[in-house]
Amino acid sequence: MSLHLRCTTISSSSVTDFPVQRSNEAKKGNASSLNFEETKDKIESMFNKVELSVSSYDTAWVAMVPSPSSARDPFFPQCVNWLLENQHSNGAWGLPHHHSLLMKDALLSTLASVLALKQWNVGEEQINKGLHFIEANLASVTDDKQYSPVGFEVIFPTMIEYAKNLDLNFSMEPSNFDALIHKRELELKSAYGSNSEGQRAYLAYISEGIGKSVDWEAVMKYQRKNGSLFNSPSTTAVAFTNLKNADCLKYLCSVLENFGSAVPAVYPLDMYVRLLMVDNLQRLGIDRHFKEEIRSVLDETYRLWLQGEESILLDSSICAMAFRLLRISGYDVSSDPLTQFSEDHIIDYLGGHMKDIGAILEIFRASEIIIHPEESDLEKQNLRTSSYLKQELSSISTNADHKLNKYICQEVNDALKMPYYANLGRLSSRRAIEHYETDSMKILKTSYRSSNVRNKYFLDLAIEDFNMCQSIHREELKNLSKWVIENRLDKLKFARQKLAYCYFSAAATLFASELSDARISWAKNGVLTTVVDDFFDVGGSEEELLNLIQLMEKWDVNLSVDCCSKQVEIIFSALHNTISEIGAKAVVLQGRSAKNHVIEIWLDLLKSMLREAQWTKYKSVPTIDEYMTNGYVSFALGPIVLPALYFVGPKLSDDVVGHPELHHLYRLMSTSGRLLNDIQGFKRESKEGKLNAVSLSLIHGSGSATEEVTINEMKSIVKSQKRELLRLVLQDKDSIVPRACKDLFWKMSQVLHLFYANDDGFTSNEMINVAMGVLEEPVVHLDM
């Protein structure tokens, strides 16, 4: 078992309110670019060295270890000297700028430091100041509003007894002391009386608080390969003092070799911190600036994963985070190590003395990345952790600890509302920025923090990046609005005007500045597919529909002669101009034209739409197979996604473009999209006399299937195809389609799951507020 992730996040200041404000791009200029690069450099350097706060509490216990040659001398005098030199002006030891609800943490660190100095009869002045601090704040010991570090109820009274034995006296009512001792005995009686593995781990972890009755044989079962107990210097120091275990000593010496004259609350922590850095950068939407550093971290994590390294696999949080980050980055990792952790296992960890919502959140996030049919245990884990988190979110808002858990509550709420399969990049990064905590601590037996994570540099870069990209997006949207007018699409009264939606789906997923051509292609073709869909649905006669297809097949035409109506002339002209533009841009990036391929894509769509229009006109009832074979094409994602593949970086040969793997990706994406649309649009389309997958299944069914059963069966198909799509996207072995191209299919799938989460989001106006947050509302960092 591991300890260093079993912790509560303590928020001392959070940035949660970013007022809407127009950016003044002209004001930024070169200075902004310079600051951007400087901030990037600072973050890059953080990958080279993990900074971790030292712990007065743990250093004090290491300082109390006697020398093997003389019990009158400390084994680690440098730790004693550090305590002498690092007392705060108010007499306390511990992290500076303590949260007001962490007084028990300060008392624990201060009393341990006083005991260490008294044991070696040094620092009388520091001892007196420390005792004065303890006396002045003893009321906090019984204050239920104060947060209690792990084991406080056992360790603190035991240290008071030790202080009395050293003739260290401070004013404390005997009744209060007796109450503390009584509470400790009840705690220990409950722990010893339990058969829970979590309780046994808890007793071993707080060995310094148990005194002479410690079962050292039971404690040493938790010794790790690095010689430590729970990666805890304090627990390991106490074990070495009593047992003189060589591996314990080796561990303590290695920690001091890395940190000098003091020790942290938990060590090692490097891999966890670096994974947190990767996770934070991805959530903030700035990971693309650190590809090399992130790849290095993930390569090392994968190596440790394959070796079964305990620092990765023993702890639920780090195992879940490593699994998720590795799998979504294309590494081949099994879910077996993850499924050993149930929420019961985590809740019982350390006997239930650490209810770690963060660990269960990590497992929930990891359990969303299901890509194999045989991962039923992962699916069960997802359902259980989702249910648990919903219950905890409801109860924690009324809990006194809510102030200490504000950030984690926001994370849980976001994770439940926006699952991975419906989470668009720019929406996710905006929420991460708005909820970003720049000063957080973790609490075990004492508090600690790392400056590598949740620092202001991450936030500064994320805000600058978001607003810079957004300014580009606004300019592109402005130009697209002109394009609509120039191509007279606004004159087609039958057509829905969905430019903002079409561009939003591109900007929210393909947000990097260098992907401008991909966004423009995606958005223009999105607008055109909407126009053509409405044309085939309600706006055009059969003659006009056939005429449009003939024009596309002929391509080089005389508009004034060959177009049978003004509507056809407007639509074909817009298609011709856009496809020609895409072809010309592809020549620059690909070295060849993509025009003929894009024409074929559009012809496939138009013919499939004509078939559906004729079914409706002549009241034909296709089989469900006929409908779906035609329907995944008529859903109109082909012209949006496929041409954009030419503009995301990799050069695509004809072999790749025509490969079955690429078509399978397209079919999975489009089929699940068609079903999502038909499920949400079933009632509306039935009233309009239109056939869809639901109504056809009911028509061709045995008669026993209900609407509810049919819809649930289709939802099951969507889930299966979604997972298969994700598997193909993440799969590296035997894949010829570049990952950057495969990602487009998954990004569109995420758009679809978001749009159709509650209703036909594309048809309704519900998504407009979401779109405005990405396209129009900059985030501004207010120094608080």
C-alpha positions in Angstrom: 0.0 0.0 0.0 1.1 3.5 -0.6 0.4 6.7 1.2 1.5 9.8 -0.7 -1.7 10.3 -2.6 -4.1 9.7 0.2 -4.7 13.3 0.9 -7.1 16.2 1.1 -6.7 19.3 -1.1 -6.5 22.4 1.0 -7.4 25.6 -0.8 -6.0 28.8 0.6 -6.9 31.0 -2.3 -8.6 30.1 -5.6 -9.2 31.9 -8.8 -12.8 31.1 -9.6 -14.2 34.3 -11.0 -13.1 35.6 -14.4 -15.2 38.5 -15.5 -16.1 38.8 -19.1 -14.0 41.5 -20.7 -12.9 42.3 -24.2 -9.2 41.8 -24.8 -7.2 44.6 -26.1 -4.9 42.8 -28.5 -3.1 45.9 -29.6 -1.9 46.5 -26.1 -0.3 43.1 -25.8 2.1 43.2 -28.7 5.7 42.0 -28.4 5.8 42.3 -24.7 3.1 39.6 -24.4 5.0 37.3 -26.8 8.1 37.8 -24.7 6.3 37.0 -21.5 4.7 34.0 -23.1 8.1 32.5 -24.1 9.6 33.3 -20.7 6.7 31.5 -18.9 7.1 28.5 -21.2 10.8 28.4 -20.4 10.1 28.4 -16.6 7.6 25.6 -17.0 10.0 23.6 -19.1 12.7 23.9 -16.4 10.2 22.5 -13.8 10.3 19.1 -15.5 14.0 18.9 -14.7 13.6 19.2 -10.9 10.8 18.5 -8.6 10.5 21.0 -5.7 9.0 19.7 -2.6 8.4 21.4 0.7 10.3 20.1 3.7 8.4 19.0 6.8 9.2 20.2 10.3 7.2 17.4 11.7 9.1 14.6 9.9 12.4 16.4 10.3 11.8 16.5 14.1 11.3 12.7 14.2 14.4 12.1 12.1 16.3 14.5 14.5 15.2 12.3 17.5 17.0 9.3 16.1 19.9 8.6 18.5 23.4 7.8 17.4 24.3 4.1 17.5 27.6 5.0 19.2 26.0 7.2 21.9 22.4 7.5 23.0 23.2 11.1 24.1 23.9 12.3 20.6 21.7 12.6 17.5 22.3 10.4 14.5 21.4 13.3 12.3 22.7 16.5 13.9 22.0 18.4 10.7 18.3 17.9 11.3 18.6 19.3 14.8 20.4 22.4 13.5 17.7 22.9 10.9 15.0 22.9 13.6 17.0 25.5 15.5 17.2 27.7 12.4 13.7 27.4 11.0 11.3 28.4 13.8 8.7 31.0 12.8 8.6 34.3 14.5 5.4 33.3 16.3 7.1 30.3 17.8 5.6 27.7 15.5 7.2 25.2 13.1 5.6 24.0 9.9 4.7 25.5 6.5 4.5 29.3 6.5 1.1 31.0 5.8 -1.0 28.2 7.3 -4.6 27.9 6.5 -6.7 29.1 9.4 -8.3 25.6 9.7 -4.9 23.9 10.0 -3.9 24.9 13.5 -3.7 21.2 14.6 -1.1 20.7 11.9 0.9 23.6 13.3 0.6 22.3 16.8 1.7 18.8 15.8 4.8 20.2 13.9 5.7 22.6 16.8 5.4 20.0 19.5 7.5 17.4 17.6 10.2 20.1 17.0 10.2 21.1 20.7 10.5 17.4 21.7 13.5 16.9 19.4 15.3 20.0 20.8 14.6 19.0 24.4 15.8 15.5 23.8 19.3 16.8 22.9 19.1 19.7 25.4 19.6 22.4 22.9 17.7 25.5 21.8 16.2 26.6 25.2 15.0 29.9 23.6 13.3 28.1 20.7 11.7 25.6 23.1 10.2 28.3 25.2 8.8 30.1 22.2 7.4 26.8 20.9 5.7 26.0 24.2 4.2 29.5 24.3 2.7 29.0 20.8 1.3 25.6 21.9 -0.3 27.0 25.1 -1.8 29.9 23.2 -3.5 27.6 20.7 -4.4 24.6 22.7 -8.1 25.4 22.3 -7.8 24.3 18.6 -7.1 20.7 19.7 -10.8 20.2 20.7 -12.2 22.5 17.9 -14.2 20.2 15.6 -14.1 22.9 12.9 -10.3 22.4 12.7 -9.0 19.9 10.2 -7.2 17.0 11.8 -4.2 15.5 10.1 -4.1 11.7 9.8 -3.5 10.2 13.3 -3.7 13.5 15.2 -6.0 12.0 17.9 -3.4 9.4 18.6 -0.1 11.1 18.0 -0.7 14.4 19.7 -1.6 13.1 23.2 1.2 10.6 23.0 3.6 13.4 22.3 2.2 15.4 25.3 3.0 12.4 27.5 6.5 12.3 26.1 6.8 16.0 26.8 5.8 15.4 30.4 8.5 12.7 30.7 11.0 15.3 29.5 9.8 17.8 32.2 8.3 20.0 29.5 5.3 21.5 31.2 2.7 23.8 29.7 -0.6 25.0 30.9 -3.3 22.4 30.1 -6.3 21.6 32.2 -6.0 18.0 33.6 -9.5 17.3 32.4 -8.7 18.3 28.9 -5.6 16.1 28.9 -7.6 13.2 30.3 -10.2 13.7 27.5 -7.4 13.6 24.9 -6.0 10.4 26.4 -9.5 8.8 26.6 -10.2 9.7 22.9 -6.8 8.2 21.9 -7.6 4.9 23.8 -11.0 4.7 22.1 -9.4 5.2 18.7 -6.7 2.6 19.3 -9.2 0.1 20.8 -11.4 0.5 17.7 -8.4 0.0 15.4 -7.0 -3.0 17.2 -10.4 -4.6 17.3 -10.9 -4.5 13.6 -9.9 -7.1 11.1 -9.6 -4.4 8.4 -6.5 -4.2 6.4 -7.0 -0.5 6.3 -6.9 -0.3 10.2 -3.7 -2.4 10.3 -2.1 0.0 7.8 -3.3 3.0 9.9 -1.7 1.6 13.1 1.6 1.0 11.2 1.6 4.4 9.7 1.1 6.2 13.0 3.6 4.1 14.9 5.1 7.2 16.6 1.8 7.7 18.3 1.4 4.2 19.8 4.5 4.1 22.0 5.8 0.9 23.4 2.9 -1.3 22.4 3.8 -1.2 18.7 3.7 -4.6 17.0 6.9 -4.0 14.9 6.6 -7.3 13.1 3.2 -6.2 11.8 4.6 -2.7 11.0 7.5 -4.0 8.9 5.2 -5.8 6.6 4.6 -2.4 5.0 8.3 -1.8 4.3 8.9 -0.9 0.7 11.7 -1.8 -1.6 13.3 1.6 -1.0 13.5 0.8 2.7 10.7 3.1 3.8 7.4 2.6 5.5 4.7 4.3 3.4 7.4 6.6 2.0 7.1 8.4 5.3 10.4 9.7 6.9 8.7 10.0 10.3 7.3 6.5 10.4 10.6 5.1 9.0 12.7 7.1 11.6 10.7 5.7 14.5 11.0 2.1 13.0 14.8 2.6 12.7 15.1 3.9 16.3 13.4 0.8 17.6 14.7 -1.9 15.2 18.0 -0.5 13.8 16.8 -1.8 10.4 19.6 -1.2 7.8 17.1 -0.6 4.9 15.3 2.0 7.0 18.6 3.8 7.6 19.5 3.6 3.9 16.2 5.3 3.1 16.6 8.1 5.6 20.2 8.8 4.4 18.9 8.9 0.8 16.3 11.4 1.7 18.8 13.7 3.5 21.2 13.3 0.6 18.5 14.8 -1.7 17.2 17.4 0.7 20.2 18.4 2.8 19.4 18.9 6.5 15.6 18.4 6.5 13.2 15.9 5.1 9.7 16.1 3.4 6.5 14.6 4.5 6.6 12.0 1.8 9.4 10.8 -0.4 9.9 9.9 -3.2 7.2 11.9 -5.0 8.9 12.9 -8.3 6.9 10.6 -10.7 3.6 11.6 -9.1 4.5 15.3 -9.4 5.6 15.0 -13.0 2.4 13.2 -13.9 0.4 15.9 -12.1 2.3 18.5 -14.3 1.3 16.6 -17.4 -2.3 16.3 -16.3 -2.5 20.0 -15.3 -1.0 21.1 -18.7 -3.5 19.0 -20.6 -6.5 20.2 -18.6 -5.4 23.9 -19.1 -5.0 23.2 -22.9 -1.4 24.2 -23.1 0.2 20.7 -23.3 1.0 21.1 -27.0 3.8 23.6 -26.0 5.6 20.9 -24.0 5.4 17.8 -26.2 9.0 16.7 -25.7 8.9 17.1 -21.9 5.5 15.3 -21.7 6.7 12.4 -23.9 9.8 12.0 -21.7 7.6 11.7 -18.6 5.2 9.3 -20.2 7.9 7.1 -21.6 9.5 6.8 -18.1 6.0 6.1 -16.6 5.4 3.4 -19.2 8.7 1.8 -18.4 7.9 1.7 -14.7 4.4 0.4 -15.5 5.7 -2.5 -17.5 8.2 -3.3 -14.7 5.4 -3.4 -12.1 7.0 -0.6 -10.1 5.3 -0.2 -6.8 5.6 3.6 -6.9 3.2 3.5 -9.8 0.9 0.5 -9.1 0.5 0.5 -5.3 -1.3 3.8 -5.0 -4.8 4.1 -6.4 -4.5 7.8 -7.4 -1.1 7.5 -9.2 -2.1 4.2 -10.8 -5.3 5.7 -12.1 -3.6 8.8 -13.4 -0.8 6.9 -15.0 -3.2 4.5 -16.7 -5.4 7.3 -18.1 -2.5 9.5 -19.3 -0.7 6.5 -20.9 -3.8 5.1 -22.6 -5.0 8.4 -24.1 -1.5 9.0 -25.3 -1.5 5.7 -27.2 0.5 3.5 -24.9 -0.7 -0.1 -24.6 -1.6 -0.6 -21.0 -3.9 -3.1 -19.4 -6.7 -2.0 -17.0 -6.0 -5.0 -14.7 -3.8 -3.0 -12.2 -6.5 -0.4 -11.9 -9.5 -2.7 -11.3 -7.9 -3.9 -8.1 -8.9 -0.6 -6.5 -12.6 -0.4 -5.5 -14.1 2.6 -3.8 -14.4 0.4 -0.7 -10.7 -0.2 -0.8 -10.0 3.5 -1.0 -12.6 4.4 1.7 -11.1 1.8 4.0 -7.5 3.0 3.4 -5.8 3.7 6.7 -9.0 2.5 8.4 -11.2 5.1 6.9 -9.2 7.9 8.4 -8.6 9.4 5.0 -11.8 9.7 2.9 -9.9 10.6 -0.3 -12.5 11.9 -2.8 -9.6 12.8 -5.1 -8.5 9.2 -5.4 -12.0 8.0 -6.4 -12.2 10.9 -8.9 -9.0 9.7 -10.5 -10.3 6.2 -10.7 -13.6 7.5 -12.2 -11.7 9.5 -14.9 -9.5 6.5 -15.7 -12.5 4.1 -15.9 -14.0 6.3 -18.6 -11.3 5.2 -21.0 -12.8 1.8 -21.9 -11.7 0.5 -25.3 -12.0 -3.3 -25.1 -15.2 -5.3 -24.8 -13.7 -7.5 -22.1 -13.1 -4.5 -19.8 -16.4 -5.1 -17.9 -14.6 -4.7 -14.6 -13.6 -1.2 -15.7 -17.2 -0.4 -16.6 -18.4 -1.6 -13.2 -15.8 0.6 -11.6 -17.0 3.5 -13.6 -20.6 3.0 -12.5 -19.7 2.5 -8.9 -17.4 5.5 -8.6 -19.8 7.7 -10.5 -22.5 6.9 -8.0 -20.2 7.4 -5.0 -19.0 10.8 -6.3 -22.6 12.0 -6.8 -23.4 11.1 -3.2 -20.3 12.7 -1.9 -20.9 15.9 -3.9 -24.3 16.1 -2.3 -23.1 15.6 1.2 -19.9 17.5 1.2 -21.6 20.8 0.4 -23.2 20.7 3.8 -20.0 19.5 5.5 -17.7 21.6 7.6 -14.8 20.4 5.4 -16.4 22.0 2.4 -14.1 25.1 2.7 -11.1 22.8 2.6 -12.5 20.8 -0.4 -13.7 23.6 -2.7 -11.4 22.8 -5.5 -12.0 19.1 -5.5 -15.8 19.7 -5.4 -15.5 21.7 -8.6 -13.4 19.0 -10.2 -15.9 16.3 -9.3 -18.9 18.4 -10.5 -17.1 19.0 -13.9 -16.1 15.4 -14.3 -19.7 14.2 -13.7 -21.3 16.8 -16.0 -18.8 16.5 -18.8 -17.6 12.9 -19.3 -14.5 12.3 -21.4 -16.5 11.3 -24.5 -18.4 14.6 -24.5 -15.6 17.0 -23.3 -14.4 19.5 -25.9 -10.9 20.7 -25.5 -11.6 24.5 -25.2 -14.6 24.0 -22.9 -12.5 21.8 -20.7 -9.6 24.2 -20.5 -11.8 27.2 -19.8 -13.3 25.4 -16.8 -9.9 24.4 -15.7 -8.7 28.0 -15.8 -11.7 29.3 -14.0 -11.4 26.8 -11.2 -7.6 26.8 -11.1 -6.1 26.7 -7.6 -2.7 28.4 -7.4 -1.9 27.6 -3.8 -2.9 24.2 -2.6 -1.5 21.9 0.0 -1.8 18.2 0.6 -2.4 16.8 4.1 -1.1 13.5 5.5 0.2 13.5 9.1 1.3 17.0 8.2 0.9 19.4 5.3 3.2 19.7 2.2 3.2 21.2 -1.2 5.1 21.2 -4.5 5.8 24.3 -6.5 5.8 22.2 -9.6 2.0 22.0 -9.7 -0.8 24.5 -9.4 1.6 27.4 -9.7 0.9 30.8 -11.2 3.0 30.1 -14.3 0.7 27.4 -15.5 -2.3 29.7 -15.0 -0.6 32.7 -16.7 0.4 30.7 -19.7 -3.1 29.1 -20.0 -4.9 32.5 -19.8 -2.5 34.0 -22.4 -2.9 31.0 -24.7 -6.7 30.9 -24.4 -7.1 34.6 -25.2 -4.5 34.6 -28.0 -6.3 31.7 -29.7 -9.7 33.2 -29.1 -8.6 36.5 -30.8 -7.7 34.4 -33.8 -11.0 32.6 -33.6 -13.0 35.8 -33.5 -11.2 37.1 -36.6 -11.9 33.8 -38.4 -15.5 33.9 -37.5 -15.8 37.5 -38.7 -14.4 36.4 -42.1 -16.7 33.4 -42.2 -19.7 35.7 -41.7 -18.5 37.7 -44.7 -18.1 34.4 -46.7 -21.7 33.5 -46.0 -22.9 36.8 -47.4 -20.5 36.8 -50.4 -21.8 33.3 -51.3 -25.4 34.5 -50.9 -26.2 31.7 -48.5 -28.1 34.1 -46.3 -30.5 34.5 -49.3 -31.7 30.9 -48.9 -34.7 31.4 -46.7 -35.3 27.7 -46.1 -31.8 27.1 -44.6 -31.0 27.3 -40.9 -28.2 29.7 -40.1 -25.7 27.7 -38.1 -22.4 29.3 -38.7 -21.7 30.0 -35.0 -22.4 26.3 -34.2 -20.3 25.0 -37.0 -17.4 27.2 -36.2 -17.7 26.6 -32.5 -17.3 22.8 -33.0 -14.1 23.5 -34.9 -12.7 26.1 -32.5 -13.5 24.1 -29.4 -11.6 21.1 -30.7 -9.0 22.4 -33.2 -8.1 25.5 -31.3 -4.4 25.8 -32.0 -3.5 28.8 -34.1 -1.7 26.6 -36.7 -4.9 24.7 -37.4 -6.6 27.6 -39.0 -7.0 25.9 -42.4 -8.6 22.9 -40.7 -11.0 25.0 -38.8 -12.0 27.0 -41.8 -12.6 23.9 -43.9 -14.5 22.2 -41.0 -16.7 25.3 -40.5 -17.4 26.1 -44.2 -18.3 22.5 -45.0 -20.4 22.4 -41.8 -22.4 25.4 -43.0 -22.8 23.9 -46.5 -23.9 20.5 -45.2 -26.6 22.3 -43.1 -27.8 24.2 -46.2 -27.8 21.2 -48.4 -29.6 19.1 -45.7 -32.4 21.7 -45.5 -32.5 21.9 -49.3 -33.1 18.2 -49.6 -35.5 18.2 -46.7 -37.7 21.1 -47.4 -36.2 23.7 -49.8 -35.8 21.9 -53.1 -37.9 20.1 -55.6 -36.8 16.7 -56.9 -35.8 18.4 -60.2 -33.6 20.8 -58.3 -32.0 18.0 -56.2 -31.2 15.9 -59.3 -29.9 19.1 -61.0 -27.5 19.8 -58.2 -26.1 16.3 -58.3 -25.6 16.5 -62.1 -23.8 19.8 -61.7 -21.4 18.2 -59.1 -20.8 15.3 -61.4 -20.0 17.5 -64.4 -18.2 20.2 -62.2 -17.1 22.5 -65.0 -20.5 24.1 -66.0 -22.1 27.2 -67.3 -24.1 28.5 -64.3 -26.5 30.6 -66.3 -27.4 27.7 -68.6 -27.0 24.5 -66.5 -28.7 25.6 -63.3 -32.4 25.0 -63.2 -33.1 27.6 -60.4 -31.5 30.4 -58.5 -31.4 28.2 -55.4 -29.4 25.6 -57.2 -27.1 28.2 -58.6 -26.3 29.7 -55.2 -25.7 26.3 -53.6 -23.6 24.9 -56.4 -21.5 28.1 -56.6 -20.8 28.0 -52.9 -19.8 24.3 -53.1 -17.6 24.9 -56.2 -15.8 27.9 -54.6 -15.2 26.1 -51.3 -14.1 22.8 -52.8 -11.7 24.6 -55.2 -10.3 26.6 -52.3 -9.7 23.5 -50.2 -8.0 21.8 -53.2 -5.7 24.8 -53.7 -4.8 24.9 -50.0 -4.1 21.2 -50.0 -1.6 21.6 -52.8 0.5 23.9 -50.6 0.4 21.5 -47.5 0.2 18.1 -49.2 2.0 18.7 -52.5 -1.1 17.6 -54.4 -4.7 18.6 -54.8 -7.5 17.1 -52.8 -10.2 18.6 -55.0 -11.3 15.4 -56.7 -11.5 13.6 -53.4 -13.6 16.3 -51.8 -16.0 16.3 -54.8 -16.4 12.5 -54.4 -17.2 13.0 -50.7 -19.9 15.6 -51.5 -21.4 13.4 -54.3 -21.7 10.5 -51.9 -23.5 12.8 -49.5 -25.9 14.3 -52.1 -26.8 10.9 -53.5 -27.6 9.5 -50.0 -29.7 12.6 -49.2 -31.6 12.1 -52.5 -32.3 8.5 -51.6 -33.8 9.6 -48.3 -35.8 12.4 -50.0 -37.3 9.8 -52.4 -38.1 7.4 -49.6 -40.1 10.2 -47.9 -41.8 11.4 -51.2 -42.8 7.9 -52.3 -43.6 6.7 -48.8 -41.0 3.9 -49.1 -40.1 2.0 -46.0 -36.5 0.8 -46.2 -35.2 -2.0 -43.9 -33.1 -0.9 -40.9 -30.0 -2.1 -42.7 -30.8 -0.1 -45.8 -31.5 2.9 -43.8 -28.3 2.7 -41.7 -26.1 1.9 -44.7 -27.4 5.1 -46.4 -27.8 7.0 -43.1 -24.2 7.1 -41.9 -23.4 9.0 -45.1 -26.5 11.2 -45.2 -25.6 12.3 -41.6 -23.2 14.6 -43.4 -20.1 14.3 -41.4 -18.0 13.3 -44.4 -17.6 16.8 -45.9 -16.8 18.2 -42.5 -14.2 15.8 -41.2 -12.6 14.2 -44.2 -11.3 17.3 -46.0 -10.0 18.7 -42.7 -7.6 15.7 -42.5 -5.4 17.4 -45.1 -4.8 20.4 -42.8 -3.8 18.9 -39.4 -0.2 18.2 -40.3 0.6 14.8 -41.7 1.0 14.2 -45.4 -1.6 11.8 -46.7 -1.0 9.5 -49.6 -3.9 8.1 -51.7 -3.2 4.7 -50.0 -4.0 6.3 -46.6 -7.0 8.3 -47.8 -8.5 5.1 -49.4 -7.5 2.7 -46.7 -10.2 0.6 -44.9 -9.0 1.8 -41.5 -9.8 5.4 -42.3 -13.3 4.4 -43.7 -13.9 2.4 -40.6 -13.2 5.4 -38.4 -15.5 7.5 -40.5 -18.3 4.8 -40.4 -18.1 4.4 -36.6 -18.2 8.1 -36.0 -21.0 8.7 -38.4 -23.1 5.7 -37.4 -23.1 6.6 -33.7 -23.8 10.2 -34.7 -26.8 9.1 -36.8 -28.2 7.0 -33.9 -27.7 9.8 -31.4 -29.5 12.2 -33.7 -32.4 9.7 -34.4 -32.8 8.9 -30.7 -33.1 12.6 -29.7 -35.0 13.6 -32.8 -37.4 10.6 -32.9 -40.6 12.4 -31.6 -40.0 15.6 -33.7 -39.3 13.6 -36.9 -42.2 11.3 -36.3 -44.5 14.3 -36.2 -43.0 15.6 -39.5 -43.6 12.2 -41.1 -39.9 11.4 -41.4 -38.4 7.9 -40.9 -35.5 7.3 -38.6 -33.7 4.4 -37.0 -36.1 4.3 -34.0 -39.3 4.4 -36.0 -37.9 1.8 -38.5 -36.9 -0.5 -35.7 -40.4 -0.3 -34.3 -42.0 -0.9 -37.7 -39.8 -3.9 -38.5 -39.8 -5.3 -35.0 -41.8 -8.2 -33.8 -44.3 -5.9 -32.3 -43.3 -6.6 -28.7 -40.5 -4.1 -28.6 -41.4 -0.8 -27.0 -40.0 2.6 -27.8 -38.0 2.6 -24.5 -36.5 -0.8 -25.2 -35.6 0.2 -28.8 -33.9 3.4 -27.7 -32.0 1.6 -25.0 -30.8 -0.9 -27.5 -29.6 1.9 -29.8 -27.8 3.6 -26.9 -26.0 0.4 -26.2 -24.9 0.3 -29.9 -23.7 3.9 -29.6 -21.7 3.0 -26.5 -20.1 0.0 -28.2 -19.2 2.0 -31.3 -17.9 4.9 -29.3 -15.5 2.6 -27.5 -14.4 0.9 -30.7 -13.8 4.3 -32.3 -11.6 5.3 -29.3 -9.7 2.0 -29.5 -8.9 2.6 -33.1 -7.9 6.2 -32.4 -5.6 5.3 -29.6 -4.2 2.2 -31.3 -0.7 2.6 -32.6 0.2 -0.9 -33.6 -0.8 -1.9 -37.2 -2.3 1.5 -37.8 -1.5 3.5 -40.9 -3.7 6.5 -40.3 -1.6 9.2 -38.5 -2.8 9.9 -34.9 -3.4 13.6 -35.7 -5.9 12.5 -38.3 -7.5 9.9 -36.2 -8.1 12.4 -33.5 -10.4 14.4 -35.8 -12.9 11.5 -35.8 -12.8 11.3 -32.0 -13.1 15.1 -31.6 -16.2 15.1 -33.8 -17.6 12.2 -31.8 -17.1 14.3 -28.7 -19.0 17.2 -30.4 -21.9 14.9 -31.2 -22.1 13.5 -27.7 -22.1 17.0 -26.3 -24.7 18.4 -28.8 -27.0 15.4 -28.3 -26.5 15.0 -24.5 -30.0 16.1 -23.6 -31.8 16.9 -26.9 -31.0 17.7 -30.5 -28.5 20.3 -29.5 -27.8 21.3 -33.1 -31.4 22.1 -33.8 -32.1 23.8 -30.5 -30.5 27.0 -29.3 -29.3 25.6 -26.0 -25.7 25.4 -27.1 -25.3 29.1 -27.9 -24.2 30.1 -24.4 -21.6 27.3 -24.5 -20.3 28.5 -27.8 -20.1 32.1 -26.7 -17.8 31.1 -23.8 -15.3 29.8 -26.4 -15.7 32.3 -29.1 -16.5 35.7 -27.5 -15.6 35.8 -23.7 -11.9 36.1 -22.8 -10.7 35.1 -19.4 -8.9 37.7 -17.3 -6.7 36.8 -14.4 -7.4 39.1 -11.4 -4.7 39.1 -8.8 -6.5 38.3 -5.6 
